[in-house]
């Protein structure tokens, strides 16, 4: 009688004769929906017997308290974390992260099939390596439930579109899943046998399918019950608010040092363009709380990745308000989980205090002037706390030698940072204390009103080094034709601006102090969209800023800069050679070349330039 043997309650010394079995305990309780089936109890018993000190999480709806009562009767030594599917998803994520990783996750079958499938990834990836996921019943989806789920998913997508333009650099939106849990598992298993990359019906979910596949060590179906053994531990992604909660609960990992309260940025200056509408820029921006944290003994890895205690800290993510947190150097397993692409187990120890100035795109003028300078609001405070603090940075891997360039030192010099104050690292490192601040600039969500204080500090520092003399009142910043987003008729665009009195130049060929002096002296600054125009951030008075770019260029850095600086901005948008696929965003389209149509946007721009006098 093998089944009865597994159902019998056990003690450390063997079966407890006469004691109620777990199944008998379950039968004595009142269950909402369907009680656990007889064949499921051996699976649960085996998982718990193999782990006498098991960490257990129970995820359930209406049955949650009943499962808690069953554990108190049948396994009094186990104190499971109780998770209600009605709880806030972010709160659940943090609670499970703090209590895990788990040896057993019991997922009750007391919701709809769609909810069971959606809650799976939120719970499963909190398992330890070798941990077991159990659900008593693989729920089937009805036609009515499928129709309701599809309608909900469509409404979700529409809501995302009203909140902001989609898709953008943060990736194609993935609507809430509509289907059965078994379909989720079967698709992941199938991906191990056939490639899903690039399939138009699978694209937005491909990352999650492959992520789950990497975690399927064993999959067993017994009747309608499912048992999965997790193949690997992964990292838990955290958002800003979640990081605050985790650090309050785990002070050994770090602490909040300082913060700036939430605020708003409202662009007062005019934005003119030749599109029916431009959803990629909002003149009214909600700026979140910005936090300076001190992490204790974290691991820093190339690409601004900061981890410790099994967490990927929000400092890792440039777009920390995006619907899904993404960093190239963190491979996604699921929306809330990921693992480091580089092995960081043997990190170099760095004694002392360090300030985080690493970037996912290091050595890039545009990223330094926006996202990295956006962290410098905390620099003076950090220097008060740790006068000997130094900065941590990486550079492009192909830069030889691995040294800061003069323009980088020019910018950092505004904060009293010299070459000796910067440690350029390539291997993962473990600073004793890492100070890291939320940036005042996060495309495409916000720019903080006080960002101008940082830009003033840099601009004044650089302008003071420039030589005197007269400079043109109108400048056009051109772009090399072999760069991404190259304009195929660059010469014609340059000629158009020259006819309107603009001096055509390539600012990157000039010393940075001279660039600042040029931009500050000009009344109108124009150019092809991109980092050459970012020096407009260092102007000390409002200008008219004119941009030319393809519509596939979804970034609005110049527009955020203009919002903070009070620049009036005029943008002429052209059709790209390569469009983003319907509903998707691709790097190829983002970098696409284009032709400036002189008869279409050219005529519109001629009219705008004529109005400037």
C-alpha positions in Angstrom: 0.0 0.0 0.0 2.5 2.7 -1.1 0.0 5.5 -1.3 -1.1 5.0 2.3 2.6 4.8 3.4 3.2 8.3 1.9 0.0 9.7 3.4 0.8 8.5 7.0 2.1 11.3 9.3 5.8 10.7 10.2 8.0 11.6 13.1 11.8 11.8 13.0 11.8 8.2 14.2 9.3 6.9 11.8 5.5 6.8 11.3 3.4 8.1 14.1 0.9 5.2 14.6 -2.6 6.3 15.2 -1.9 10.0 14.4 -4.0 11.6 11.7 -2.4 11.7 8.3 -2.0 15.0 6.4 -4.8 13.8 4.2 -7.0 13.1 7.2 -6.2 16.6 8.6 -7.1 18.0 5.2 -10.4 16.1 5.1 -11.3 17.6 8.5 -11.0 21.1 7.2 -13.5 23.2 5.2 -12.1 24.2 1.9 -13.2 27.0 -0.4 -13.3 25.6 -4.0 -11.9 22.1 -4.4 -9.9 20.5 -1.5 -6.4 19.1 -2.3 -6.8 15.7 -4.1 -5.6 12.5 -2.5 -2.9 12.0 -5.1 -1.4 15.4 -4.3 -0.6 14.7 -0.6 2.3 12.3 -1.3 3.9 14.9 -3.5 3.7 17.5 -0.7 4.8 15.0 2.0 7.8 14.0 -0.1 8.9 17.6 -0.6 8.7 18.4 3.1 10.1 15.1 4.4 13.2 15.6 2.2 13.8 19.1 3.8 13.2 19.0 7.6 14.3 22.7 7.9 12.4 23.7 4.8 11.5 27.3 3.9 8.0 27.2 2.6 5.8 29.7 0.9 2.0 29.2 0.4 0.4 31.2 -2.4 -3.3 31.1 -2.4 -6.6 32.9 -2.7 -9.7 31.9 -0.7 -7.9 28.8 0.6 -5.0 30.6 2.2 -6.1 30.3 5.9 -7.1 26.7 5.4 -3.7 25.8 4.1 -2.2 27.6 7.0 -4.3 25.6 9.4 -3.3 22.3 7.6 0.3 23.1 8.1 -0.2 23.9 11.8 -1.8 20.5 12.3 0.2 18.3 9.9 3.6 20.0 9.9 3.7 22.2 13.1 7.5 22.6 12.8 7.0 24.5 9.5 6.1 28.1 9.5 5.2 28.9 6.0 5.1 32.4 4.5 1.5 33.1 3.6 0.9 35.0 0.3 -2.5 36.1 -0.8 -3.1 36.6 -4.5 -5.1 39.6 -3.5 -2.1 41.4 -2.1 -0.1 44.1 -3.9 2.3 42.4 -6.4 5.2 44.6 -5.4 4.7 44.0 -1.7 4.5 40.2 -2.4 7.7 40.4 -4.4 9.6 42.1 -1.5 8.1 39.8 1.1 9.1 36.7 -0.8 12.5 38.0 -1.6 13.2 38.8 2.1 11.9 35.4 3.3 13.4 33.3 0.5 14.8 31.6 -1.3 12.3 28.8 -0.7 12.7 25.1 -0.6 9.0 24.6 -1.4 6.5 26.9 -3.0 2.9 25.6 -2.7 0.6 27.3 -5.2 -3.0 26.6 -4.4 -5.5 25.9 -7.2 -8.2 28.2 -5.9 -8.2 30.9 -8.5 -9.0 31.1 -12.2 -6.7 29.3 -14.7 -5.5 32.7 -15.9 -4.6 33.9 -12.4 -2.8 30.6 -11.7 -0.7 31.1 -14.8 0.1 34.7 -14.1 1.1 34.1 -10.5 3.4 31.2 -11.4 6.4 33.3 -12.4 5.9 35.7 -9.5 6.3 32.8 -7.1 8.4 30.1 -8.9 11.5 32.2 -9.3 11.8 32.7 -5.6 12.8 29.1 -5.2 16.3 28.0 -4.2 18.4 25.8 -6.5 16.7 22.5 -6.2 13.5 24.0 -4.7 10.2 22.4 -5.5 7.1 24.1 -6.9 3.8 22.3 -6.3 0.2 23.0 -7.4 -2.6 20.5 -6.6 -4.5 21.0 -9.9 -3.5 22.4 -13.3 -6.6 24.4 -13.9 -8.2 24.4 -17.4 -9.3 27.6 -19.0 -12.9 28.0 -20.1 -14.0 29.9 -23.3 -15.6 32.6 -21.1 -12.5 33.0 -19.1 -10.3 33.2 -22.2 -12.6 35.9 -23.7 -12.5 37.9 -20.5 -8.8 37.6 -20.2 -8.2 38.7 -23.8 -10.4 41.7 -23.3 -8.5 42.6 -20.1 -5.2 42.2 -21.9 -6.4 44.5 -24.7 -7.5 47.1 -22.2 -4.1 46.9 -20.5 -2.3 47.6 -23.8 -4.5 50.5 -24.5 -3.8 51.9 -21.0 -0.1 51.6 -21.7 -0.5 53.6 -24.9 -2.3 56.4 -23.1 0.5 56.5 -20.4 3.2 56.8 -23.0 4.3 55.9 -26.5 4.9 52.2 -27.1 7.0 50.6 -28.0 10.2 52.5 -27.1 13.7 51.6 -26.0 12.3 49.8 -23.0 11.1 47.0 -25.3 7.8 45.9 -26.6 5.0 45.7 -24.0 4.0 42.2 -23.0 0.3 42.2 -22.0 -0.9 40.0 -19.1 -0.8 36.4 -20.0 -4.0 34.7 -21.1 -3.8 30.9 -21.0 -3.2 27.9 -18.7 -0.2 27.2 -16.5 0.6 24.0 -18.4 0.8 26.0 -21.6 3.4 28.2 -20.0 5.5 25.2 -18.8 5.1 23.3 -22.1 6.2 26.3 -24.2 9.3 26.6 -22.1 10.1 23.0 -22.5 9.4 23.2 -26.2 11.9 26.1 -26.6 14.6 23.7 -25.6 13.9 21.7 -28.7 13.1 24.4 -31.2 14.2 28.0 -31.6 11.6 30.7 -30.9 13.8 33.7 -31.5 12.4 36.1 -34.1 9.0 34.4 -34.5 6.5 37.3 -34.7 3.9 35.4 -32.6 6.4 34.8 -29.8 8.7 37.8 -29.8 7.6 39.9 -26.8 7.5 36.7 -24.6 10.7 35.1 -25.9 12.8 36.3 -23.0 10.5 34.8 -20.5 10.0 31.5 -22.3 13.8 31.0 -22.5 14.2 32.2 -18.9 11.8 29.6 -17.6 13.4 26.9 -19.7 16.7 27.4 -18.0 15.1 26.7 -14.7 13.3 23.4 -15.5 15.4 20.7 -14.0 12.4 18.3 -13.5 8.8 18.5 -14.5 6.3 15.9 -13.3 2.6 15.7 -13.8 0.7 13.3 -11.5 -2.9 13.2 -12.5 -3.8 16.9 -12.5 -1.0 17.9 -10.1 2.2 19.6 -11.1 5.7 19.3 -9.6 8.7 21.3 -10.9 12.2 21.2 -9.5 14.0 24.5 -10.0 17.4 24.2 -11.7 19.1 27.3 -10.5 18.9 30.3 -8.2 18.5 33.7 -9.8 18.7 37.3 -8.7 15.7 39.4 -7.6 15.2 42.7 -9.4 14.2 45.6 -7.2 12.7 49.0 -8.0 13.5 52.1 -6.0 10.6 51.8 -3.5 11.3 48.1 -3.1 14.9 48.8 -2.4 14.0 51.1 0.4 11.9 48.4 2.0 14.6 45.7 1.7 17.3 47.9 3.1 15.1 48.8 6.1 14.7 45.1 6.7 18.3 44.1 5.9 20.5 47.0 7.2 23.5 44.8 6.9 23.2 45.3 3.1 23.1 49.1 3.2 21.1 52.2 4.2 19.4 55.3 2.8 21.7 58.3 3.4 19.7 61.2 1.9 16.9 61.9 -0.6 15.1 64.5 -2.6 11.3 64.5 -2.4 9.1 63.9 -5.4 8.3 66.9 -7.5 7.1 67.9 -11.0 8.8 69.4 -14.0 6.7 71.5 -16.4 8.2 72.7 -19.7 7.2 76.3 -20.2 8.9 76.8 -23.6 7.3 76.0 -26.9 7.8 72.7 -28.8 7.0 72.9 -32.5 7.2 69.9 -34.8 5.8 68.5 -38.1 4.1 65.4 -36.7 0.3 65.0 -36.1 1.4 64.5 -32.4 4.5 63.5 -30.5 3.7 61.1 -27.7 7.3 60.5 -26.9 7.6 63.8 -25.0 5.4 65.1 -22.2 5.7 68.7 -21.1 4.5 67.8 -17.7 6.6 65.2 -15.9 6.2 63.5 -12.5 9.7 63.3 -10.9 10.0 60.5 -8.3 11.8 60.5 -5.0 15.6 60.4 -5.6 17.6 58.5 -3.1 21.3 58.4 -2.1 22.1 55.0 -0.7 25.3 53.5 0.9 25.6 49.8 0.0 27.8 47.7 2.3 30.1 45.3 0.4 28.1 45.1 -2.9 29.4 43.6 -6.1 29.8 46.1 -9.0 30.1 44.6 -12.5 30.5 46.2 -15.9 27.4 48.0 -17.2 26.4 49.8 -13.9 25.3 46.5 -12.4 25.1 46.6 -8.6 24.2 43.4 -6.7 24.3 42.0 -3.2 22.3 39.5 -1.1 20.7 38.0 -4.1 19.3 41.4 -5.2 19.8 43.4 -8.4 19.6 47.0 -7.0 17.7 49.7 -8.9 21.0 51.6 -9.6 21.5 48.9 -12.3 18.7 50.4 -14.4 18.9 53.6 -16.4 15.2 53.6 -17.0 14.1 52.6 -13.5 10.5 53.7 -14.0 10.0 51.5 -17.1 7.3 48.8 -17.1 10.1 46.2 -17.2 13.6 46.8 -15.7 16.2 46.1 -18.4 20.0 46.1 -18.5 22.0 44.4 -21.2 24.4 42.9 -18.7 21.5 41.3 -16.7 19.8 38.5 -18.6 16.2 38.3 -17.9 14.7 35.1 -16.5 11.2 36.7 -15.9 9.9 40.2 -15.6 11.0 40.4 -11.9 14.1 38.3 -12.1 17.4 38.0 -13.9 21.0 36.7 -13.7 24.3 38.4 -14.4 25.8 37.7 -17.8 29.3 37.9 -16.2 30.6 35.7 -13.4 31.0 38.0 -10.5 31.9 35.4 -7.9 35.6 36.4 -7.7 35.2 40.1 -7.4 38.3 42.3 -6.5 37.9 43.9 -3.1 38.2 47.7 -2.9 38.7 49.1 0.6 37.2 52.4 1.5 34.3 54.5 0.2 33.4 54.8 -3.5 30.9 56.8 -5.6 29.0 55.0 -8.4 29.6 56.6 -11.8 29.5 53.5 -13.9 27.2 53.4 -17.0 25.5 50.8 -19.1 27.0 52.8 -22.0 30.4 54.0 -20.7 32.6 56.6 -22.4 29.7 58.2 -24.2 29.3 62.0 -24.0 25.5 61.9 -24.1 25.2 59.5 -21.2 27.8 61.3 -19.1 26.1 64.6 -19.6 22.6 63.3 -18.7 22.3 60.1 -16.7 25.7 60.2 -14.9 25.7 63.9 -14.1 22.2 63.4 -12.9 23.7 61.5 -9.9 26.0 64.3 -8.9 23.4 66.0 -6.8 24.6 63.7 -4.1 28.4 64.3 -4.6 28.9 67.1 -2.1 27.0 65.2 0.6 29.1 62.1 0.0 32.3 64.1 0.3 31.1 65.4 3.6 30.6 61.8 4.9 33.6 60.3 3.2 36.2 63.0 2.3 38.5 60.4 0.7 35.8 58.9 -1.5 36.7 58.0 -5.1 34.7 57.3 -8.2 34.1 53.9 -9.9 33.7 53.9 -13.7 34.1 51.6 -16.6 35.1 52.6 -20.2 34.5 51.1 -23.6 36.2 47.8 -23.7 38.0 48.7 -27.0 39.4 51.9 -25.6 43.2 51.5 -25.5 44.6 52.5 -23.2 41.9 52.3 -20.6 42.2 55.9 -19.5 39.8 58.8 -19.2 39.9 61.2 -22.1 40.4 65.0 -21.7 36.8 65.8 -22.2 35.7 63.4 -19.5 38.3 64.9 -17.1 37.0 68.4 -18.1 33.5 67.5 -17.0 34.5 65.7 -13.7 36.8 68.6 -12.9 33.8 70.8 -12.1 33.3 68.6 -9.0 37.0 68.6 -8.0 37.5 65.1 -9.4 40.9 64.4 -10.9 42.2 61.4 -12.7 43.6 60.1 -9.4 40.1 60.2 -7.9 38.7 57.7 -10.4 39.2 53.9 -10.5 38.5 52.4 -13.9 37.6 48.8 -13.5 36.9 45.9 -15.9 36.7 42.9 -13.6 33.9 42.8 -11.1 34.8 44.5 -7.9 33.5 44.7 -4.3 33.8 48.1 -2.8 33.7 48.3 1.0 31.1 51.1 0.8 29.4 52.2 -2.4 27.5 55.4 -2.5 25.0 55.5 -5.3 22.3 58.0 -6.2 19.1 57.9 -8.3 19.7 60.1 -11.3 18.0 63.4 -11.9 17.7 62.5 -15.6 15.9 59.3 -16.8 14.8 59.1 -20.4 12.0 59.2 -21.3 10.3 59.8 -17.9 11.7 62.9 -16.3 14.3 65.5 -15.7 14.5 67.0 -12.2 14.1 70.8 -12.1 17.4 71.1 -10.1 19.3 69.3 -12.8 20.2 72.8 -14.1 22.3 73.4 -11.0 24.5 70.5 -12.0 24.7 71.7 -15.6 25.5 75.2 -14.5 28.3 74.0 -12.3 29.8 72.1 -15.3 29.1 74.8 -17.8 30.6 77.6 -15.8 33.6 75.5 -15.0 34.2 74.8 -18.7 33.3 78.2 -20.1 35.9 79.8 -17.8 38.6 77.8 -19.7 37.5 79.0 -23.2 39.4 81.7 -25.0 37.7 85.0 -25.7 36.5 86.3 -29.1 33.5 86.5 -31.3 31.5 83.4 -32.1 28.6 82.7 -34.6 25.1 83.5 -33.5 23.7 80.5 -35.4 25.4 77.1 -35.4 24.4 73.8 -37.1 25.9 70.7 -35.6 26.4 68.2 -38.4 27.0 64.5 -38.1 29.4 62.1 -39.9 27.7 60.2 -42.7 29.2 56.9 -41.5 27.5 57.1 -38.0 24.2 55.6 -37.0 21.1 57.6 -37.9 23.1 59.1 -40.8 21.2 61.4 -43.2 21.7 60.3 -46.8 21.4 63.9 -48.1 23.4 65.6 -45.3 25.0 68.1 -47.7 21.5 69.3 -48.8 20.5 69.8 -45.1 23.7 71.6 -44.3 23.1 73.9 -47.3 19.5 74.6 -46.2 20.8 75.8 -42.8 23.7 77.7 -44.3 21.2 79.7 -46.4 19.6 80.8 -43.2 22.9 82.1 -41.7 24.0 79.0 -39.8 27.7 78.1 -39.5 28.0 74.3 -40.0 30.5 72.6 -37.7 31.2 69.4 -35.9 31.5 70.3 -32.2 33.2 67.0 -31.2 36.3 68.1 -33.1 36.7 71.1 -30.7 37.9 71.1 -27.1 34.9 70.9 -24.7 35.4 74.4 -23.2 35.2 75.8 -26.7 32.0 73.8 -27.4 30.4 75.3 -24.3 31.4 78.8 -25.3 30.0 78.3 -28.8 26.7 77.1 -27.5 26.4 79.8 -24.9 27.2 82.5 -27.5 24.7 81.3 -30.1 21.1 82.5 -30.2 20.0 79.5 -32.2 21.5 76.0 -32.0 20.6 73.5 -34.6 21.7 70.0 -35.7 21.0 66.4 -36.4 19.5 64.7 -33.4 22.0 63.1 -31.1 24.7 63.8 -28.5 26.3 66.7 -30.4 23.3 68.8 -29.3 23.5 67.8 -25.7 25.9 70.7 -24.9 22.7 72.8 -25.0 22.3 71.5 -21.4 25.3 73.7 -20.5 23.9 76.9 -21.8 23.2 79.6 -19.2 20.4 81.3 -21.0 17.4 79.9 -23.0 17.9 79.3 -26.7 16.0 78.2 -29.7 17.0 74.6 -30.4 16.3 73.1 -33.8 16.6 69.3 -34.4 16.5 67.1 -37.5 16.0 63.3 -37.0 14.1 60.3 -38.2 10.8 59.3 -36.5 12.4 55.9 -35.6 14.7 57.9 -33.2 12.4 57.6 -30.2 14.7 59.2 -27.7 13.8 62.8 -26.6 17.0 63.8 -24.7 17.2 67.2 -26.4 13.6 67.8 -25.4 14.1 66.9 -21.8 17.2 69.3 -21.8 15.0 72.0 -23.4 12.3 71.5 -20.8 14.8 72.0 -17.9 16.7 74.9 -19.6 13.7 76.7 -21.0 14.9 76.3 -24.6 12.3 76.7 -27.4 12.6 73.6 -29.5 11.7 73.1 -33.2 11.9 69.5 -34.5 11.7 68.4 -38.1 11.0 64.6 -38.3 11.8 62.5 -41.4 10.8 59.0 -42.5 13.5 56.4 -41.7 14.8 53.8 -44.1 13.7 51.2 -41.6 10.7 51.5 -39.4 10.1 49.7 -36.1 8.0 46.6 -36.6 4.3 47.0 -35.6 4.1 46.9 -31.8 7.9 46.3 -31.4 11.0 48.4 -31.0 14.3 47.4 -32.6 17.9 48.8 -32.3 18.2 48.5 -36.1 15.3 50.8 -36.7 16.4 53.2 -33.9 19.8 53.5 -35.6 18.3 53.7 -39.1 19.5 56.1 -41.7 17.0 58.4 -43.4 16.5 61.0 -46.2 15.4 64.5 -45.3 12.6 65.2 -47.7 13.2 68.8 -48.9 9.7 69.1 -50.3 7.9 67.8 -47.2 9.7 68.5 -43.9 12.1 70.7 -45.8 9.4 73.2 -46.7 8.0 73.1 -43.2 11.4 73.7 -41.7 12.2 76.5 -44.2 9.0 78.3 -43.0 10.0 77.8 -39.3 13.6 79.2 -39.9 12.2 82.1 -41.8 10.0 83.0 -38.8 13.2 83.2 -36.7 14.3 86.3 -38.6 
